[in-house]
Amino acid sequence: MFFAGYTNYFLWTQQPAFGVTLRGRLEAGCRVRFLLGDPDGEVTRERERVEGVALTVSTRIRITLGELSKLGPVGGLEVRFSGADDAANHVGLSVFRFDDEALVTPHLARTVGHDSPMFHLRRSGDGGMFGRFAEHAEELWGRGVPRV
C-alpha cells in the first residue's frame, strides 16, 4: 500500500477505525508507505496561502503524523517527506496505490484535495495511465526524505 498524498489526513477522518485496519495489514506483513509533504516546507506554506482555509495544510500533515505515531513501533511502515525540489510536483497530485489498482487525485486550483476529482485506475498492461502515475509516485518516493 502506498499513500502518496500530500497530507493523507482524510484517511483517519473518513475511514472508520483506519488505524486499526492499517495496523492489521502491517501485522499481516503488508508493506505500507506514506509520502507526505514537509509540514514546515516552503511549498506547504504557499499552498496554505492559496487555499486560505482554517484547517491548514501543515495541520493536516501533522494529523497524519500523529495518527501514524499512535501505531507505535510496527514493522513494514515507512514514512517520508517529499524532497524540497519535488514538493511542488507532489502537492498537486495524490496517488494511492494498492497492488494493481490506484486512486489518483489531480488537485484543482485553489481547492482542498478532498474537493477535487478522483480517478480509479487499474493496471491493464505496461505503459498505460496506471503505470505512469505509479512511476510518478515512485520517483517522488525515491527522492523523498526519510522521516526520523
N, C-alpha and C positions, 0 to 999 in steps of 0.2 A: 504494500500500500504506500502510495506516495502522495502527500498533500503539499502541493506547491502553490498554495495561495499566499498572498502577502500577509494576511492576518490569521485566517483559518478559525477565527473565534466562533463563527456561527455553528461549527460542529458541536460545541458544547451547549449553545443556547437553543438550537433547533432539533437536536437529536437526543431523545431521552436516554439517560444513562450512557452517554457516549464514552465516558472514561472507563466504565465497567466493560463495555464492549471492546474497547481498544485494549485494555489490559488482558482480556480473554484471548484476543487474537495474538498478542505478543507472547503470552504464556504458552500458546499452541505452536509457537515457532515462527510466526509471521514476522517478516522484516517490515518495519514501519518507519517512514522518513517524513519529516516536516521541514520544508524550506520556507522560512519566514523573512519578512523584511526586518531590517535593524530598527528597533523602536527609537533609537537615538540618531538615526541616519538622516542625511540631508533630504533624500527623496521622500522619506516619511514626513518630514516637516512640511515639504512642499505640497504633498498630497493632502495633508491636513488643511492647509490654506485653501486649496482648490475645493475640497469637499465642504468645509465650513459647517461641520456637524458636531454636536455635543460629544458624542462617543467617538473620540479621536482615533486615528489610525494607530498611534502608539499605544493607546489604551487597549484597543482590540488585540494588538500583538501581545501585550502583557497579560491579557486574559488567557490567551492560548498558552503562554509560558507558565502561568500559574497553574493551569489545569494539567499541563504535562508534568509539572513538578509534583503534583499530588499522586502521580503514578508511582513515585519512588523509584528506587533502582530496579530496572527491569531490562533484561536483555532484548536486543533487536530493535530498540528505539534509537533513532538518530535525529538530531536537530541541528540545522544550520541556518545562518542568516545569509541572504543573498549578498554577494560582494558589492562593494560601493560602485564599481563600474557596471554592474548588471542590475542594480536595483530599479533603474528606470525601465528596463525590459521586463522586470518581474511584477512591478506594481500594477501594470495594465492588463495582465493576463494570468488567470489562475488555471492550473492543470491538476486535476485529481485523478490519479491512475490506480487501477485495480486490475492487475494481470493484463488481459486483452481488452479492457474497457477503460474509458476515460470520460470525465466530465470536464468540459473546457468552458471558461467564462471570460470572454473579452470584456473588459470594463469600459463602459461608456463614459464619455467625458462628463466630468463633474458629478458623477453618481457613485454611490457606495456600491461595492461589489454585489451585494445581495439584490440590488435593483437592476442589475444587468442580465442579459440573456445567458442561458446555459445550454450547451450542446452536449449530447450524449454520443460518444464515438465508440465504435468497435473496430478492432483490428480486422481488416479483410485482406491483407496482403502487405507486401513491402512497398514503401514509398507513398503511402496514402496519407490522408489527413491525420489519422491516429498516430502514425509513425512520426510525422513532422512535429506534432505537438509534444509527443513523448520525448523526442530528441531535444526539443527546446528546453523542456524541464530538466532533462539530464545534463544538458550543457550548463544551465544555471547552477544545478546541484554541484557539478564538478568544480566550479569556481567559487562555490559558497564558502563561508567562514564557519567552521565548527563552533557551536555554542559551548562555552566552557562551563 
